[in-house]
Amino acid sequence: MAPILLWLILILCLLISVVKYLMGIIMRFSFPSTKARKDYTYEPAVSVLMPCYNEGKTVYETIESISKSNYPNEKFEVIAQDDCSADDSYEWMLKAQRDFTNIRIRTGRNAVNSGKARSVCNALQHSASEIIISIDSDCIFHPDAIRELTACFAEPRMGSVGGRVGVRNPNDSVITAIQTLIYYSAFQLYKIPENWTRSICCISGCLFAIRRELLLEIEPAIRARNWFGVPVNQGEDRFLTHQTLLRGYGTYINNDALCWTTVPNTLSVLFKQQLRWRRSIVRDFFFTMKTLPQHVWKLHPNTVFTLVLTPVGALVGLLVVVNMLTQDPLSWTGPVPLITALAIGAVLSWVVKRYSAKEAVRHPLAFAAYVAWSFVSSLFLTPLALCTMDSADWGTRTIAAVEREQEVPLGNATR
Amino acid sequence: MATPPVETTPPETKTILPPQAIKAPAGQTLHALHYKLVLTLYRVFAISVLYLVLIGILAYAWVMGFYAVNSSWAAPVILSAADEKSLDFREKLVTSQQTIEDLKVDTKKLGDGVAEMKKHRAALLALEPKLQAAIAREQNHNLVAGPALSTLDQQKLADNATTQKVLETLNQVESNIHKDLTSGLITQGDAATQLAAVNQTRNAYTDSKIAEVLLTDSVLDKTTVGTGSLDVLVKQAELRSEVAQLDVAINVAEKQLQEEDRQIDRLHQAIATAKQNPYYLNASGGQTLYFAFVPYDDQAYATPGNTIYDCYLNMVLCRKVGSVKQVFPSEEQAIHPIFKMQIRGFLIQMNLDHPESAKSKTVFLERKPVLF
């Protein structure tokens, strides 16, 4: 009975995923309402908050790209907040401040290493703009990114708007090739049905715009986040999006607002990043379950489905993989998963090459490695995330973190 | 546009301290203690789970690797009396035995028939020389009797011709008798006596003519091939035909008999082979038998008399539980107990001192898999 139930849940989750992708394709081309009404004449004051930790010269390039934005210079500012970087990030921030004088750049440093979420909150204290845009300090932004984001706030109930995150290094390795295709399909298809109901469940922290009053309302909750007393400094983007929805605002991804990020190019870094994300998903799931009645009454069913079934799918996926390994260990070695992955990879590669040449993957067959990755992901990430919920380790800045461990009581990471 | 001044945000005034550093009221302290307790339990639980997962993964990898390289395992198979294959096998065996019985009856009938036909053929063949002798004897007799009869026939013809001439005078004699009677020269009694004598002469002539015709007929019989002779020849031909037909029938019957004998032999051989099959043994034997599936890769260790070990966790702390009794050569297919893939091999019969080992997932032949 139990395996049947397990399979049923898995099939349901898969169906919902597949249906979401199919709906994404249909809605993308047939439903104008999936796109928010944009008003480019709406030009509110914008503060771009940029927390930074151990990014080195990249932070300079990030600020440079922001400085080239097609947005009235007097209407936006950059507030760069260094989270006690161990490297020369702060110096690069200061250099950018000196070099890009066409825009207003403010720099600051946390007294102690506080994590990304709190760095954003600290930067927020120095902002008075109507719209706050939080960005990652390792991204490169399209000149129209700010304009595209603010234009969406013409819809009065729009609370948060995100942009599309593209991959800067699609051909570094097999791992980056896989991520490129996944990022592209996630933004261009998977999130479209959520866009339809203005209920994106997770806006990427790489490019996250939010109304100031809303962020101020949520800020205490961000600062208070903890896991039985252990401060939580991960998954602030998912948390912010979720809180926006619960406060009755809409969330939206504007795929015309572009930024480019450098994705992990080694398996160990990818694993740590995915583990961090999985922890956020699990934590978000617990929160959803804890306040399920509130969700059911307040949110669109589409949102509740996404909030509940995405993590349930991950849990069930784990159980199914364990079941498969014990009942039929060699079943995954058959040609079907490989051929399916290759076919999906080929189609996605063609689409990416056609519509986003910058992200074209040179070796689409590398997507076959996704089979192995999905196996590892399903099997290890969820249990590991469930057992390390108290971890404050960001995972991808460990060397510097060790060096500064003594003075970082709240966690050693900013991104 | 004027260059905006370089700004640096004032340093953060708030000092963020870890929760334990903040001096909190009693309620909060209790709350913090509660959190600490939960967190400690969670960490203990999480570490235990992670270690268990790690152990599970290592154990899983070890088991997979072990069964990928081990070549002495066998998978015990419990065949129930009601096993479909056994029942099917038994049914086929009964059918074969029934066929043998039917064939035996057929063979006996056929053998009897052949014997009868051979007897009949011998009788017919015995008639042939007698018939030949009779025909020869008759032909020889005809050779002698034919010319004699022919001479007699000629003589008879001549006699009758002479008699006929004599009879022509009798009419004058008869007329004279009537004249003498009319003239009263002779009495009526004398006349009657004389007329009777004339008539008797005529009758004698008629009889002689009949004898002549019969004689001529006899001469014809004795000197030419008549229907009588042909009848004899037909009978001779029929006799030979019947013998020939019997020869064919006997030949066919003998071949059929040989074929049925061969079929019986084949069925006997098949049954003898079948009796070496585990399913037959299982279906026919009254006692519980123990079998095990051995993949072809492990064939080297499947020899009668080899020791069988049963191990805990399917590989360690092994103990001797019996020996290989018999190896069945027929191919079997089974699902690998660990990899769950279909593999080819054969069955062995085990002598088990510990019957519960028949329920183990695997046993090992000849040697302990990991030395202990």
Interface residues (C-beta under 8 A of the other chain):
Chain A: N73 I79 Q81 Q97 R98 T101 N102 I103 R104 I105 R106 T107 G108 R109 N110 A111 V112 S114 R118 N122 A123 H126 N226 W227 F228 G229 V230 P231 L325 Q327 D328 P329 L330 S331 P383 L384 L386 C387 T388 M389 D390 P409 L410
Chain B: M1 T3 P4 V6 E7 T8 T9 P10 P11 E12 K14 T15 I16 L17 P18 P19 A21 A32 Y35 K36 V38 L39 Y42 R43 F45 A46 I47 V49 L50 V53 Y60 M64 I338 F339 K340 M341
